[in-house]
Amino acid sequence: MGRFRDKPLDFEPGTKMRYSNSGYVLLGHIIQKVTGRSYGEFIAEKIFQPLGMKQSGYDHPANILPHRAAGYSRRGTNIVNCIPFAMDTPHAAGALYSTVHDMLIWDGALYSDRLVSARTLETMFTPFKNDYCYGWFHGNFGDRIGYGHAGGISGFATQVIRLPNDKVYIVVLSNFDWAKSSDIAKELSRLLFTTIQ
């Protein structure tokens, strides 16, 4: 947090929105301060364990994870191992591992009050500035209205699209960091609804 703590604000809080990993790092530190637990312990206890997400967790570099995907990058036309990176460095702005199966469990929980109240869920998915909700971009995905978010780090590229009116959740997890995960997710959505119609 020392890297951004003393920097001036880009704008008055609440007047604009600009995506910031630093904001999520700050949120993680607030969670730790309030709960007296590490961020990894907190999300395991409050999210992963109650939902039975057994293949998800906070990615400590020392942990050995069976079937961990190796990340790859490109150097010119060659595929190479990604630059070694401690995956817990981004803290609450990333640092998680999961599987498509566990992500489906997570999505299912968002149709219920298993984690938070219906009122909190409504707030979570209410667009604010620049159509950003609490961790979700709100907008058009093809001819559907929904929510999405991309992610990327050395060796990996991801995208999720959530279309609650259709009960559809698209998850793209790639261990090629040059993969166009957003384009893949949008194409999967297009193919799905073309097939249905």
Salt bridges, closest charged atoms under 4 A:
ASP6 OD1 - ARG5 NE 3.61
ASP10 OD2 - ARG18 NH1 2.96
GLU45 OE1 - ARG37 NH2 3.11
GLU45 OE2 - LYS46 NZ 3.71
ASP59 OD2 - ARG68 NH1 3.07
ASP102 OD1 - HIS101 ND1 3.68
ASP107 OD1 - ARG162 NE 2.43
ASP143 OD1 - ARG144 NH1 3.09
ASP166 OD2 - ARG144 NE 3.20
GLU187 OE2 - ARG190 NH2 2.64
